[in-house]
Amino acid sequence: MSTYLLVHGAWHSGQAWDRVVPLLTAAGHRVLAPSLTGYGDKAHLLGPEVGLDTHVDDVVGLITEEDLTDVVLVGHSYAGLVVSGVANTLPDRIAQLVYLDAMVPVDGERATDLLPVTQVLIDLAAQSDTPWRIPPLPELPPPGGLFGVTDPADVAWLRTIISDQPALCLQQPVRLDNPAANAIPRTHIHCVGSEPEGFERRPVPATQPNGTPAQVWELETGHDCMITKPTELAELLLKLG
């Protein structure tokens, strides 16, 4: 039995994984899909002081409190920064790092470095009465949809679980100064076929930090693949458990 720890991206909550969790659980694994501070059941904690460090601490605290080991740590989108910071803090607890259509930083990078459009969102929010609150991205015409979700029923459900993102999450740099984290195997899962116009993904180096060949898989679907392709995503994740 493996332990999967699924970390949602910006604007989302732990509910984003609702279709994937039962599939992994049915295969006999333990699965945790917490909401980070400011989202879902922790929405009341949203504030301007909530940043990337807060979210790294959320996950580190959960791993420590639950005494989790050999964790398959999955970070979606913005949470690529979060899981990187967690691995830097608790490398001996992590069996696999999975970057799910995620930001993959190097030491000192911010979300604004990896996805420059986030700076545009910060600048727009700065003109409002709550400059620290970044509203969710707008729904785009297909195939863009709402975070890559286009089915009307799914879009309606997704709207119920997304909320504003604190600007500090996108502005704080990630700290990756622990060489021990380089030994952790990494897998990259890319959602392809529905990328926004002008989107450029940072290439994955051919060799992982631990010296083994890069492992890159693709899912032909929109960004929120845990909603649009939960079965296919679960099948990929089960290969790692």
C-alpha positions as CSV (number, residue, x, y, z in Angstrom):
1,M,0.0,0.0,0.0
2,S,1.3,3.4,-0.9
3,T,0.3,6.8,0.4
4,Y,-0.8,9.4,-2.1
5,L,-0.8,13.0,-1.1
6,L,-2.6,15.1,-3.7
7,V,-2.1,18.9,-3.5
8,H,-4.4,21.1,-5.5
9,G,-3.4,24.2,-7.5
10,A,-4.2,27.9,-7.2
11,W,-7.8,28.9,-6.8
12,H,-8.9,25.3,-6.2
13,S,-9.5,23.2,-3.1
14,G,-9.0,19.6,-2.0
15,Q,-12.4,18.8,-3.6
16,A,-10.8,19.0,-7.0
17,W,-9.6,15.5,-6.4
18,D,-13.0,14.0,-5.6
19,R,-13.1,11.9,-8.7
20,V,-9.5,10.5,-8.3
21,V,-9.4,9.7,-4.6
22,P,-11.9,6.8,-4.8
23,L,-10.1,5.2,-7.7
24,L,-6.8,5.2,-5.8
25,T,-8.5,4.1,-2.6
26,A,-10.2,1.2,-4.4
27,A,-6.8,0.0,-5.5
28,G,-5.8,-0.4,-1.8
29,H,-3.9,2.8,-1.3
30,R,-4.1,5.5,1.4
31,V,-5.0,8.9,-0.2
32,L,-5.0,12.4,1.3
33,A,-6.3,15.4,-0.6
34,P,-6.2,18.4,1.8
35,S,-7.3,21.9,1.1
36,L,-4.5,24.4,1.6
37,T,-5.0,27.4,3.9
38,G,-7.5,29.8,2.4
39,Y,-9.5,27.2,0.3
40,G,-12.3,24.7,0.9
41,D,-12.8,24.0,4.5
42,K,-10.0,26.4,5.3
43,A,-11.5,29.3,3.3
44,H,-12.1,31.3,6.5
45,L,-8.3,31.5,6.9
46,L,-7.8,33.4,3.7
47,G,-5.8,36.6,4.2
48,P,-3.0,38.8,2.7
49,E,-0.5,37.0,4.9
50,V,-1.2,33.6,3.2
51,G,1.7,32.7,0.9
52,L,3.7,29.9,-0.6
53,D,5.4,29.3,2.7
54,T,2.0,28.9,4.3
55,H,1.1,26.2,1.9
56,V,4.4,24.4,2.2
57,D,4.0,24.4,5.9
58,D,0.4,23.0,5.5
59,V,1.7,19.9,3.7
60,V,4.8,19.5,5.9
61,G,2.6,19.7,8.9
62,L,0.2,17.1,7.6
63,I,3.0,14.7,6.7
64,T,4.5,15.1,10.2
65,E,1.3,14.9,12.1
66,E,0.2,11.8,10.2
67,D,3.7,10.3,10.3
68,L,3.6,9.7,6.6
69,T,6.5,7.9,4.9
70,D,7.1,6.7,1.3
71,V,4.7,9.4,0.1
72,V,3.8,9.8,-3.6
73,L,3.5,13.6,-3.5
74,V,1.4,15.0,-6.4
75,G,1.3,18.8,-7.1
76,H,-1.0,20.2,-9.6
77,S,-0.3,23.5,-11.4
78,Y,0.8,26.1,-8.7
79,A,1.3,23.3,-6.3
80,G,4.4,22.3,-8.2
81,L,6.1,25.0,-6.1
82,V,4.4,23.7,-3.0
83,V,5.5,20.1,-3.4
84,S,9.0,21.2,-4.3
85,G,9.2,23.1,-1.1
86,V,7.9,20.1,0.9
87,A,10.4,17.8,-0.7
88,N,13.2,20.2,0.2
89,T,12.0,20.1,3.9
90,L,11.2,16.4,4.2
91,P,13.1,14.6,1.5
92,D,13.3,11.3,3.5
93,R,9.5,11.1,3.6
94,I,8.9,11.4,-0.1
95,A,9.1,8.3,-2.4
96,Q,8.0,10.1,-5.6
97,L,7.4,13.7,-6.7
98,V,4.7,14.1,-9.4
99,Y,4.4,17.4,-11.3
100,L,0.9,17.3,-12.7
101,D,0.7,20.0,-15.4
102,A,2.7,21.9,-12.8
103,M,5.2,24.7,-12.3
104,V,8.6,23.1,-11.9
105,P,10.9,25.7,-10.1
106,V,14.5,26.0,-9.4
107,D,15.7,27.5,-6.1
108,G,14.5,31.1,-5.6
109,E,11.9,31.1,-8.3
110,R,8.4,32.5,-7.9
111,A,5.1,31.7,-9.7
112,T,5.5,35.0,-11.5
113,D,8.8,33.8,-12.9
114,L,7.3,30.5,-14.1
115,L,4.0,31.9,-15.4
116,P,4.4,35.6,-16.2
117,V,0.7,36.0,-16.8
118,T,0.3,35.8,-13.0
119,Q,2.0,39.2,-12.7
120,V,-0.7,40.6,-14.9
121,L,-3.3,39.2,-12.5
122,I,-1.5,40.7,-9.6
123,D,-1.3,44.1,-11.3
124,L,-5.1,44.0,-12.0
125,A,-5.9,43.1,-8.5
126,A,-3.7,46.0,-7.2
127,Q,-6.2,48.4,-8.7
128,S,-9.0,47.0,-6.6
129,D,-10.1,47.5,-3.0
130,T,-8.5,44.2,-2.0
131,P,-5.2,44.2,-3.9
132,W,-4.1,41.0,-2.3
133,R,-7.0,38.9,-3.7
134,I,-6.5,37.4,-7.2
135,P,-9.9,36.2,-8.6
136,P,-10.0,32.9,-10.6
137,L,-9.2,33.0,-14.3
138,P,-12.2,33.6,-16.5
139,E,-13.8,30.9,-18.5
140,L,-12.5,30.9,-22.1
141,P,-14.2,29.6,-25.3
142,P,-13.6,25.9,-26.0
143,P,-11.2,24.2,-25.8
144,G,-9.9,26.6,-23.1
145,G,-12.9,26.4,-20.8
146,L,-12.6,27.0,-17.1
147,F,-9.1,25.7,-16.2
148,G,-9.5,23.4,-19.2
149,V,-12.9,22.1,-18.1
150,T,-15.6,22.5,-20.9
151,D,-18.5,20.2,-20.0
152,P,-21.3,22.6,-18.7
153,A,-22.1,20.4,-15.7
154,D,-18.4,20.1,-14.7
155,V,-17.9,23.8,-15.2
156,A,-20.9,24.5,-12.9
157,W,-19.5,22.2,-10.2
158,L,-16.0,23.6,-10.6
159,R,-17.3,27.1,-9.9
160,T,-18.5,25.9,-6.5
161,I,-15.0,24.9,-5.3
162,I,-12.8,27.7,-6.7
163,S,-12.1,30.9,-4.8
164,D,-9.7,33.8,-4.7
165,Q,-5.9,33.3,-4.5
166,P,-3.7,35.4,-2.2
167,A,-1.1,37.4,-4.2
168,L,1.7,36.4,-1.8
169,C,1.4,32.8,-3.0
170,L,2.5,33.9,-6.5
171,Q,5.2,36.3,-5.2
172,Q,7.1,34.2,-2.6
173,P,10.2,32.4,-3.8
174,V,10.5,28.7,-3.2
175,R,13.5,27.5,-1.2
176,L,15.3,24.5,-2.7
177,D,18.6,24.3,-0.9
178,N,18.6,20.7,0.4
179,P,20.7,18.4,-1.9
180,A,19.0,15.4,-0.4
181,A,15.9,16.3,-2.3
182,N,17.7,15.7,-5.6
183,A,17.6,11.9,-4.9
184,I,13.7,11.8,-5.1
185,P,12.5,10.3,-8.4
186,R,10.3,12.7,-10.4
187,T,7.4,12.2,-12.8
188,H,6.0,14.9,-15.0
189,I,2.4,14.6,-16.4
190,H,1.5,17.1,-19.0
191,C,-2.0,17.9,-20.1
192,V,-1.8,18.5,-23.9
193,G,-4.1,19.5,-26.7
194,S,-6.0,22.4,-25.0
195,E,-3.2,24.8,-24.1
196,P,-4.0,28.5,-24.3
197,E,-2.6,30.5,-27.2
198,G,0.9,31.6,-26.5
199,F,1.4,29.1,-23.7
200,E,5.0,27.7,-23.5
201,R,5.9,24.9,-21.1
202,R,9.4,24.8,-19.7
203,P,11.1,21.8,-21.2
204,V,11.8,18.9,-18.9
205,P,15.6,18.2,-18.8
206,A,16.4,14.8,-20.2
207,T,18.0,13.7,-16.9
208,Q,16.4,14.0,-13.5
209,P,18.3,15.6,-10.6
210,N,19.0,12.0,-9.3
211,G,20.7,11.1,-12.6
212,T,18.1,8.9,-14.1
213,P,16.3,9.6,-17.4
214,A,13.3,12.0,-17.2
215,Q,9.9,10.4,-16.9
216,V,7.3,12.4,-18.8
217,W,3.7,11.3,-19.6
218,E,1.0,13.0,-21.4
219,L,-2.8,13.2,-21.0
220,E,-4.8,14.6,-23.9
221,T,-7.1,16.9,-21.9
222,G,-7.5,20.3,-20.3
223,H,-5.5,21.6,-17.4
224,D,-7.8,20.2,-14.6
225,C,-7.3,16.6,-15.7
226,M,-8.4,15.3,-12.3
227,I,-11.9,16.5,-13.3
228,T,-11.9,15.8,-17.0
229,K,-9.9,12.5,-17.1
230,P,-9.9,11.1,-13.5
231,T,-9.7,7.4,-14.6
232,E,-6.8,8.0,-17.0
233,L,-5.0,10.1,-14.4
234,A,-5.5,7.5,-11.7
235,E,-4.1,4.8,-14.0
236,L,-0.9,6.8,-14.4
237,L,-0.6,7.5,-10.7
238,L,-1.1,3.8,-9.9
239,K,2.0,3.0,-11.9
240,L,4.0,4.8,-9.2
241,G,2.4,3.3,-6.2
